[in-house]
Amino acid sequence: MHEVPHSPPEPVHPDNRVTWDPRRKPCIPTVTIDGATAHHSLCALLAHADELAALDCASPGENVAVIEHLLAICFASGTCPSSDEEWRDWIVGKRDLAPAAAWLADQPDDSWDLFHPTAPLVQNSELAADLRESGTGTAQLVIEHAGDYNQHFDHHHLELDNPLPAADAFRATLTQHVYGLYGRARMSGKRLGAKVTNLAAGRLTGRIRVVALGQTLGETLRLNLYPPDGPVDSLNTSWTTGTVERRKFEERAKPRVPRSPADLHSALGRSVLLRPARGPHGQITVDQVLIGAGEILELDVERHLQDAVFSKTTNGVRKPLWPSPSRALWQQAHALYSAVRDDRTGMYARLRSLRYERKGTGAPYQLWAVGLVANKTLPVAWTHGAYPYAPGMAAHLYRASRRGSDIAEYIASSLKNAAIVAAETAFPAMRAADETGQVARLDARWSFWPAAEDPFHELLDEVIDRGPEDDDPVSEPLIEYAKGLRTTARTQMLQRLDALPPSDRNHRAQARAVRLFEDAMSGDRAPAELRGEIALD
């Protein structure tokens, strides 16, 4: 059998130029309240935001990037509250976002053409000559596919012919602007300047972005809008348009201060250029891309990082909560509730100012935390989690999440100690070089941590359901949570220990490990909830 050669899509040449306008073309996957999937343009998203439950993009980071872009449109159109008091009125009164949709529909078509020859939407047309010489397949555009832009050494994976639909390429470009990692761009820089190859980290890279989620997309946008601290400014629709003076690439970039919320949320953190092509059925696709260095922003903590949750590093440095490859995000949920409880300004203070209204079971809002775990220039995984919030319950939720995390940490530490004792008893003559591997065989922490996450979320849900009218909605759920985790941990420990072959020595190893674990669960150092008692905070 002879293989039929694959024919790549035919590029769209200037004399046969297409336009692709995300205001009108289907571009953002959404989920309606009844669960049916639909596709909507940006205008329709804003006009019908309160009929849609949420966005449903390809990754958590892409979801955040699209929300950022929608917020920028709202700010640019003046569809935003003028004060914290008006913000509360917008939330309670479910302020319609249709004015933002109307403003967007009235914008010039050239400003929203993804393939405009001189001002392509959210792109840099100055890369055109380099795109012809150094452009790659679309894997470079999608963060999860591109690796560190240098995988396989010969970049073969970047050359794969895998055209993207225009809508997918648009969303991936937005994601690059906010989450792109630092590193080296795949272009020479001979024409624009060497600094175009020095990719800087996007403004959300390296930190957890927290989005307040409501019951609908409209409520989510209203929750995350805020009073602008200056005049409304225009969107960054293209590198070559607008009043912002863009950086050049002959010398090191000078960070610029965002001029407005619209400028901040639409900042062009990358120079990107997409090449359009025709798909086999005439659809518009992107078959070649190029990515270079973009804008670098000078961000003010109070003005530009209203969602950031600050924590201290081991060196005592205060920085926004960051994604960790070794610590699950739910173990840091107490930091979110601490911010709602204590912050005097910003998003968390506004959330705390809302009045509590019971509307059935469940939380009216969620704090959705999203981060990109990376190993230097290599993206590893998206980490994300949603944590319930009801007005008036920040202190209760902080206590539940703080104690819940501490209980899980204590149990995990006890499992490790039990594994060490079992290994020392079963393998008394093991070499130091073998100790780590032998302990790991008997260590139940690796199965315990994933199993602990769902009970943690159930704990928070139970606290929410009890409501602030309960004098103590935390203690009893915490005791039940601790009891369940203890049972789970013991079962998983026994399963690990059962891997030891039957022998007198191994039976002693099992008995010693179980005894150590049980003593730890009931000892004086154990969290009170593990002993069936109420913790006195």
Secondary structure, DSSP 4 states (H G I P E B T S, - for coil): -PPPPPPPPEE--GGG-----TTTS--EEEEETTS-EEEE-HHHHHHTGGGEEEE--SSHHHHHHHHHHHHHHHHHTT-S-SSHHHHHHHHHHT---HHHHHHHHTS-GGGG-TT-SSS-TTS-GGGHHHHHHH-B-GGGTSHHHHTTS-TTTT-GGGG----EEHHHHHHHHHHHHHHPPPEE-SS--TTT-GGGGEEPPPTTTTS-EEEEE-SSHHHHHHHH----SS--------TTSSSS----SSSPPPPB--SSHHHHHT---EEEEEEEEE-TTS-EEEEEEEEEE---B---HHHH-TT--EEE-TT--EEE----SSS-GGGGHHHHHHHHHH-SSHHHHHHHHSPP---SSS-SEEEEEEEEEEETTEEEEEEEEEEEE-TT-HHHHHHHHHHHHHHHHHHHHHHHHHHHHHHHHH-TT--HHHHHHHHHHH-THHHHHHHHHHHHHHHHHHHHHH-TTSS-SSHHHHHHHHHHHHHHHHHHHHHHHTTSPSSHHHHHHHHHHHHHHHHHHHSTTS-GGGGT-----
